[in-house]
Amino acid sequence: MASDELKLGGGSGGGDDGNNTVESAEGVYQIAANQLVLVTKDPEKPDTDTPHANDHVVTILAAGKLPAFADGKVDIRGSKGVRITTGPAITVPPVPTTSDSTDGVEIVASETQNITIQRGLLPTDQKIEMCPGVINIDSGVGPGIISIKSFTSIELSVCDGVSKISLTPAGIILQGPIIMIN
C-alpha cells in the first residue's frame, strides 16, 4: 500500500509552508519506463534558513533492519554496461554522461578530480587513489602485501619504455640509461 504526503509543513494552518514531497510504501515500490532520469534543479523558493537545503544531491540508501542497519544492499546492473561519470556539467571538452562504447563498468572523472577506492574508514586502511599527477596504491597496516600476478609477464615502464623492468618466466630484465643497485 503506497501513501503520499505532499508539501509537509510544521504549521497548524494547513497551508503550503514546505518544499518537500515524501512517498512511502509497504513492500515493493516500482517505477517502470523505457528510460528513467533523475535530475536535481534549483528550488523555485530557496530555503534560506536550513543549511544544505538547496544543495543538489541524489541519494540512494538501503539502510537495512534495526537495530544495526547492517544488512542493506544496493544492486545496480546494466546488461551491457554501467558508466559512472563526474565533473562539472559545463566543461570543454565535456565529460559525456553516456557512451555508446560502454561495455562493462566505466568510471570517468574530469582531469582535476580524484577517483578513490578505499576499504575501511581509517587513514591506515587500504586505498587506491588516482589523483592529478599521481596514482597511489596503499596496502595499509597489517601484512602490507601488494601482489601483481601474471602467467606471461609484468612490465614497469617510464617515459614510454626508456627505463623499464620486465619480469618474465625466463628472468628479470632491467633496462635504462643508468641502472644502480644498492
C-alpha positions as CSV (number, residue, x, y, z in Angstrom):
1,M,0.0,0.0,0.0
2,A,1.5,3.3,-1.1
3,S,0.8,6.6,0.6
4,D,1.7,10.1,-0.4
5,E,2.3,13.1,1.9
6,L,2.7,16.3,-0.1
7,K,4.2,19.6,1.0
8,L,4.9,18.6,4.6
9,G,4.7,21.7,6.8
10,G,5.1,22.4,10.5
11,G,2.3,24.9,10.9
12,S,-1.2,24.2,12.1
13,G,-2.9,26.3,9.4
14,G,-2.8,23.6,6.8
15,G,-1.0,26.0,4.4
16,D,1.8,25.3,2.0
17,D,4.9,26.0,4.1
18,G,7.4,23.4,2.9
19,N,9.2,22.3,-0.3
20,N,9.3,18.6,0.4
21,T,7.4,15.6,-1.0
22,V,7.6,12.3,0.8
23,E,6.3,9.0,-0.6
24,S,6.4,5.7,1.3
25,A,5.3,2.2,0.6
26,E,5.0,-1.1,2.5
27,G,6.5,-3.7,0.2
28,V,7.9,-3.0,-3.3
29,Y,7.7,0.5,-4.8
30,Q,8.4,0.3,-8.5
31,I,8.7,2.8,-11.3
32,A,8.8,1.3,-14.9
33,A,9.8,3.2,-18.0
34,N,11.7,2.8,-21.2
35,Q,14.1,5.5,-19.9
36,L,14.3,6.9,-16.3
37,V,16.1,10.1,-15.5
38,L,16.6,11.7,-12.1
39,V,17.6,15.3,-12.2
40,T,18.1,17.9,-9.4
41,K,17.2,21.5,-10.0
42,D,17.2,24.8,-8.2
43,P,14.1,25.3,-6.0
44,E,11.6,27.9,-7.0
45,K,11.5,29.1,-3.4
46,P,15.0,28.5,-1.9
47,D,15.2,27.6,1.8
48,T,17.5,30.3,3.3
49,D,17.1,29.1,6.9
50,T,18.3,25.4,6.6
51,P,22.0,24.7,5.8
52,H,22.4,22.5,2.7
53,A,18.6,22.5,1.9
54,N,19.3,23.8,-1.6
55,D,22.3,21.5,-2.4
56,H,21.9,19.4,-5.5
57,V,22.1,15.8,-4.2
58,V,20.7,12.4,-5.3
59,T,20.9,9.7,-2.6
60,I,20.2,6.0,-2.9
61,L,20.3,4.3,0.5
62,A,19.4,0.8,1.7
63,A,20.0,1.2,5.4
64,G,18.7,-2.3,6.5
65,K,16.9,-3.5,9.5
66,L,17.1,-2.3,13.1
67,P,19.0,-2.3,15.4
68,A,22.3,-2.4,13.4
69,F,21.2,-1.2,10.0
70,A,23.9,-3.6,8.6
71,D,22.0,-5.7,6.0
72,G,21.0,-3.1,3.4
73,K,22.2,-3.6,-0.2
74,V,22.0,-1.6,-3.4
75,D,22.1,-3.5,-6.7
76,I,23.0,-1.7,-9.9
77,R,23.1,-3.6,-13.2
78,G,23.3,-2.8,-16.8
79,S,23.1,-5.8,-19.1
80,K,25.7,-4.1,-21.5
81,G,27.4,-1.8,-19.1
82,V,27.4,0.7,-16.2
83,R,29.0,4.1,-16.6
84,I,29.7,6.5,-13.7
85,T,30.9,10.0,-14.5
86,T,31.8,13.0,-12.5
87,G,32.8,16.6,-13.3
88,P,31.3,19.9,-14.0
89,A,28.2,19.8,-16.2
90,I,29.7,22.5,-18.5
91,T,33.4,21.8,-19.4
92,V,35.5,21.9,-22.5
93,P,35.6,19.2,-23.6
94,P,32.6,17.9,-21.7
95,V,32.7,14.6,-19.7
96,P,30.0,12.7,-21.5
97,T,27.4,11.1,-19.3
98,T,26.7,8.3,-21.8
99,S,28.9,6.5,-24.3
100,D,27.8,4.0,-27.0
101,S,31.1,2.2,-26.4
102,T,30.5,1.3,-22.7
103,D,30.9,-2.4,-22.3
104,G,31.3,-3.4,-18.7
105,V,32.0,-0.9,-15.9
106,E,33.5,2.5,-16.6
107,I,34.4,5.2,-14.0
108,V,35.3,8.5,-15.6
109,A,36.3,11.7,-13.7
110,S,37.4,15.0,-15.1
111,E,41.1,15.8,-15.2
112,T,41.0,17.8,-12.0
113,Q,39.1,15.3,-9.9
114,N,40.2,12.1,-8.0
115,I,39.0,8.5,-8.1
116,T,39.3,6.7,-4.8
117,I,38.7,3.1,-3.8
118,Q,39.0,2.6,0.0
119,R,38.5,-0.4,2.2
120,G,37.9,0.7,5.8
121,L,37.4,4.2,7.2
122,L,40.8,4.8,8.9
123,P,43.7,6.6,7.2
124,T,45.8,3.4,7.8
125,D,43.3,1.2,5.8
126,Q,43.8,0.0,2.2
127,K,43.3,2.6,-0.5
128,I,43.8,3.2,-4.2
129,E,43.8,6.8,-5.4
130,M,44.0,8.3,-8.9
131,C,44.8,12.0,-8.5
132,P,46.1,14.6,-10.9
133,G,49.8,13.7,-11.4
134,V,49.9,10.5,-9.2
135,I,48.4,7.1,-8.7
136,N,48.8,5.8,-5.1
137,I,48.3,2.2,-4.0
138,D,48.5,1.7,-0.2
139,S,48.1,-1.7,1.3
140,G,47.6,-0.2,4.8
141,V,48.7,-1.7,8.1
142,G,48.9,-5.4,8.6
143,P,50.9,-7.7,6.3
144,G,51.3,-4.8,3.8
145,I,51.4,-7.0,0.7
146,I,50.7,-5.7,-2.8
147,S,50.5,-8.6,-5.2
148,I,50.6,-8.3,-9.0
149,K,50.5,-11.6,-10.8
150,S,50.7,-12.8,-14.4
151,F,51.4,-16.1,-16.2
152,T,53.3,-14.3,-19.0
153,S,55.0,-11.0,-18.0
154,I,54.8,-7.9,-15.8
155,E,56.4,-4.7,-17.0
156,L,57.0,-1.4,-15.2
157,S,57.9,1.3,-17.6
158,V,58.8,5.0,-17.5
159,C,58.8,7.5,-20.4
160,D,57.4,5.2,-22.9
161,G,59.9,2.4,-22.2
162,V,63.1,4.4,-21.9
163,S,63.6,2.8,-18.4
164,K,61.8,-0.4,-17.6
165,I,61.8,-3.6,-15.5
166,S,60.4,-6.7,-17.1
167,L,59.6,-9.9,-15.2
168,T,59.0,-13.0,-17.3
169,P,59.3,-16.7,-16.6
170,A,62.7,-16.6,-18.3
171,G,64.1,-13.9,-15.9
172,I,64.2,-10.3,-14.8
173,I,65.4,-7.6,-17.3
174,L,66.5,-4.2,-16.1
175,Q,66.8,-1.6,-18.9
176,G,67.6,2.1,-18.7
177,P,70.3,4.7,-19.3
178,I,71.6,4.2,-15.7
179,I,71.0,1.2,-13.5
180,M,72.0,1.5,-9.9
181,I,71.8,-1.4,-7.4
182,N,72.4,-0.6,-3.8
